[in-house]
């Protein structure tokens, strides 16, 4: 792995080959170095992602319906019974006072459903704005719509599983290159499971610099302000003339130019094809993308 990271960092990955999807999965730790384990590991992760979607994306009304059907079968009550008896059955069995649309109890499935609506709406707006100039992500084609739905699903599942971070505007930009690469895998099976593979690689990528997305840590030694300060120091070390022009002469706060670089991993600073080459290098750093990003920015 050390040699692989060195080669990718120094040479990048050729667009002519089909290596990028596999190499990114290796660099992110999604695939183990032992190739004999790939098949079983992929099967396990893809099944786990399906379970996440089944558990987290079910509408509360569907959960209630399943409860009713389960209890009806157990008690031998057929579908012809009245709605009144249905409600009595539910209230006397498994449906508690918390599990109805007007419940304000935090653990209520309905209360959580309505709290999630705001985040889901934000995800929907952001995904619809993702790379509007690229047909893969935008347009009225069924292919583009399908890709948008996959991005939305990944972000919603991530937000539900990570209550401390939830969803941060801009995560869609970080997600897009991963899904694009995996969806264009020439291997048909891998292409078919691009959504699941993207989810786990996205989780792994964000775990390496997730403190930047946590507002509670903004002022800590691991938060975004600390990272921006580090970038400023590296810029001064590698190019003092530019650093002096920005921070002394023009008095530009690093936050105004560096925040987006770091949070979005340069995805809005270059065209999409160049982003993929830049990410080859960023993902190859064993200390994580944030370390490589800071060093790359200071050198450039």
FENNOR-V750915 format. One record per backbone hydrogen bond with DSSP energy under -0.5 kcal/mol. NH is the residue of the N-H (numbers start at 1). CO is the residue of the C=O. If there is no record, write none. Layout:
# FENNOR-V750915
nh | co
NH | CO
NH | CO
This chain:
# FENNOR-V750915
nh | co
5 | 1
6 | 2
7 | 3
8 | 4
9 | 5
10 | 6
11 | 7
12 | 7
12 | 8
17 | 14
23 | 19
24 | 20
25 | 21
26 | 22
27 | 23
28 | 24
29 | 26
30 | 25
31 | 25
35 | 33
37 | 34
38 | 35
41 | 37
42 | 38
43 | 39
44 | 40
45 | 41
46 | 42
47 | 43
48 | 44
49 | 45
50 | 46
51 | 47
52 | 48
53 | 49
54 | 50
55 | 51
56 | 52
57 | 53
62 | 59
63 | 59
64 | 60
65 | 61
66 | 62
67 | 63
68 | 64
69 | 65
70 | 66
71 | 67
72 | 68
73 | 69
74 | 70
75 | 71
76 | 72
77 | 72
78 | 76
81 | 78
86 | 82
87 | 83
88 | 84
89 | 85
90 | 86
91 | 87
92 | 88
93 | 89
93 | 90
95 | 90
96 | 94
99 | 96
100 | 98
103 | 100
108 | 105
112 | 108
113 | 109
114 | 110
115 | 111
116 | 112
117 | 113
118 | 114
119 | 115
120 | 116
121 | 117
122 | 118
123 | 119
124 | 120
125 | 121
126 | 122
127 | 123
128 | 124
129 | 125
129 | 126
130 | 127
132 | 129
134 | 131
135 | 133
137 | 134
138 | 134
145 | 141
146 | 142
147 | 143
148 | 144
149 | 145
150 | 146
151 | 147
152 | 148
153 | 149
154 | 150
155 | 151
156 | 152
157 | 153
158 | 154
159 | 155
160 | 156
161 | 157
162 | 158
165 | 162
166 | 162
171 | 168
173 | 170
174 | 170
175 | 171
176 | 172
177 | 173
178 | 174
179 | 175
180 | 176
181 | 177
182 | 178
183 | 179
184 | 180
185 | 182
188 | 186
191 | 187
192 | 188
193 | 189
194 | 191
197 | 193
198 | 194
199 | 195
200 | 196
201 | 197
202 | 198
203 | 199
204 | 200
205 | 201
206 | 202
207 | 203
208 | 204
208 | 205
209 | 206
210 | 206
212 | 209
213 | 210
214 | 211
215 | 213
217 | 214
218 | 215
220 | 217
223 | 220
225 | 218
227 | 223
228 | 224
229 | 225
230 | 226
231 | 227
232 | 228
233 | 229
234 | 230
235 | 231
236 | 232
237 | 233
238 | 234
239 | 235
243 | 239
244 | 240
245 | 241
246 | 242
247 | 243
248 | 244
249 | 244
250 | 245
252 | 246
253 | 251
256 | 253
257 | 254
258 | 254
259 | 254
259 | 255
261 | 257
262 | 258
263 | 259
264 | 260
265 | 262
266 | 261
267 | 264
269 | 266
270 | 266
275 | 271
276 | 272
277 | 273
278 | 274
279 | 275
280 | 276
281 | 277
282 | 278
283 | 279
284 | 280
285 | 282
288 | 285
292 | 288
293 | 289
294 | 290
295 | 291
296 | 292
297 | 293
298 | 294
299 | 295
300 | 296
